[in-house]
Amino acid sequence: MSLEKDFIRTVQDHTGIINGICKTYFPKSDDFKDARQDVILQLWRSFPTFRGESKISTWIYKVALNTILAKRKKDYNLDANEPLSQLHLDHISSGADLTGDFTQEFFWLVSNLGDCDRAIIILSVEGYSNKEIAGILDLTATNVSTRLNRVKQKLKDRYLNEQQ
């Protein structure tokens, strides 16, 4: 089978991962489409170098998250005059585009987390171990564990505050 066909099949098989990450960081339709296109382009560029030392889904998460985080950093630099809090508030409206009450509530809860903390919680929810998350995000497993505990507490506090 050709490299191109392998790539297309891989993207089709893992479109949920790609869409989920892009939607989490870029909930607006146009931004989501641009981010998805950037991720797929970077996956294509990196595909020939995938050595199979990890699961393909882990590799996709790593490439996608690194692409998204670089794009957000570039976008923040371009939008330097816009208050940072407003950039984060844009994510709260993402619930309208999602289905299921739990999914909407989850995305709302993580909407104001920093980029790295958001990635950690998403990967944790997806079932990745702290060691795997550390490998994807180039952190130590101890750092992931510490941050994950802090993020869980933040989310719990935010959820409880909204219930009052």
C-alpha positions in Angstrom: 0.0 0.0 0.0 1.2 3.5 -0.8 2.3 6.1 1.8 -0.6 8.3 0.7 -3.2 5.6 1.2 -1.8 4.6 4.6 -1.9 8.3 5.6 -5.5 8.8 4.5 -6.6 5.6 6.3 -4.8 6.7 9.5 -6.4 10.1 9.4 -9.8 8.6 8.8 -9.3 6.0 11.6 -8.3 8.8 14.1 -10.4 11.7 12.9 -12.1 11.8 16.4 -8.8 12.5 18.1 -7.9 15.2 15.5 -11.4 16.8 15.7 -11.6 16.6 19.5 -8.3 18.4 20.0 -9.0 21.1 17.4 -12.5 21.7 18.8 -11.2 21.9 22.3 -8.8 24.7 21.5 -10.6 26.3 18.6 -14.4 26.0 19.1 -15.4 28.5 16.4 -16.1 26.8 13.1 -13.7 28.8 10.9 -10.9 28.5 13.5 -11.6 24.8 14.0 -11.3 24.2 10.2 -8.0 26.1 10.0 -6.6 24.3 13.0 -7.7 20.9 11.6 -6.1 21.7 8.3 -2.9 22.7 10.1 -2.9 19.5 12.1 -3.5 17.3 9.1 -0.7 19.1 7.2 1.7 18.6 10.0 0.7 14.9 10.3 1.4 14.5 6.6 4.8 16.1 6.9 5.7 13.9 9.9 4.1 10.7 8.7 7.1 9.3 7.0 9.1 9.7 10.2 6.7 7.7 12.4 8.8 4.8 13.6 6.0 2.8 15.4 7.8 3.1 18.8 4.5 4.2 20.3 0.8 3.7 19.4 -0.3 5.6 16.3 -2.9 7.4 18.4 -0.2 8.6 20.9 1.9 9.9 18.0 -1.2 11.7 16.6 -2.0 13.3 19.9 1.6 14.5 20.2 1.8 16.0 16.7 -1.7 17.5 17.0 -1.2 19.0 20.4 2.2 20.5 19.4 0.7 21.9 16.3 -2.3 23.4 18.1 -0.1 24.8 20.9 2.2 26.4 18.4 -0.7 27.9 16.5 -2.3 29.3 19.7 1.0 30.8 20.7 1.3 32.5 17.3 -2.4 33.6 17.4 -1.9 35.1 20.9 1.1 37.0 19.6 -0.9 38.3 16.7 -3.8 39.3 19.1 -1.5 41.0 21.6 -3.9 43.9 22.0 -6.8 41.6 22.9 -7.1 40.8 26.6 -6.1 37.3 27.4 -9.2 36.7 29.5 -11.3 37.4 26.4 -9.4 34.9 24.4 -10.3 32.3 27.0 -13.9 33.4 27.3 -14.3 32.6 23.6 -14.2 28.9 24.5 -17.2 29.0 26.8 -19.5 29.4 23.8 -18.3 26.1 22.4 -21.0 24.2 24.2 -23.5 25.1 21.6 -21.6 23.2 18.9 -21.3 20.0 21.0 -23.7 17.2 21.8 -24.5 15.7 25.1 -24.9 17.5 28.4 -21.8 15.9 29.9 -19.6 16.8 26.9 -20.8 20.4 27.0 -20.2 20.7 30.7 -16.8 19.1 30.4 -15.7 21.5 27.7 -17.1 24.4 29.6 -15.2 23.3 32.8 -11.9 23.0 30.9 -12.4 26.2 28.9 -10.4 28.5 31.1 -7.5 26.1 31.9 -4.1 26.9 30.4 -3.2 25.1 27.2 -0.9 22.6 28.9 -3.3 21.8 31.7 -6.1 21.4 29.2 -4.0 18.9 27.2 -3.2 17.0 30.4 -6.8 16.6 31.5 -7.9 15.7 28.0 -5.3 13.0 27.6 -6.1 11.7 31.1 -9.8 11.4 30.3 -8.8 9.6 27.1 -7.1 7.0 29.3 -3.4 7.8 28.9 -1.1 7.1 31.8 0.9 9.9 33.4 4.0 8.4 31.7 2.4 8.5 28.3 1.1 12.0 28.8 4.6 13.1 29.9 6.0 11.6 26.6 3.4 13.4 24.5 3.9 16.8 26.2 7.6 16.5 26.9 7.1 16.8 30.6 8.2 14.5 33.5 5.7 12.0 34.8 6.0 13.6 38.2 5.1 17.0 36.7 2.1 15.5 35.0 0.9 13.9 38.2 1.3 17.1 40.1 -0.4 19.2 37.5 -3.2 16.6 37.0 -4.0 16.7 40.7 -4.1 20.5 40.7 -6.3 20.6 37.5 -8.7 18.1 39.0 -9.1 20.3 42.1 -9.6 23.4 40.0 -12.3 21.6 37.9 -14.0 20.3 41.1 -14.0 23.8 42.6 -15.3 25.4 39.5 -18.0 22.8 39.2 -19.1 23.2 42.8 -19.1 27.0 42.5 -21.4 26.8 39.5 -23.8 24.5 41.3 -24.4 27.1 44.1 
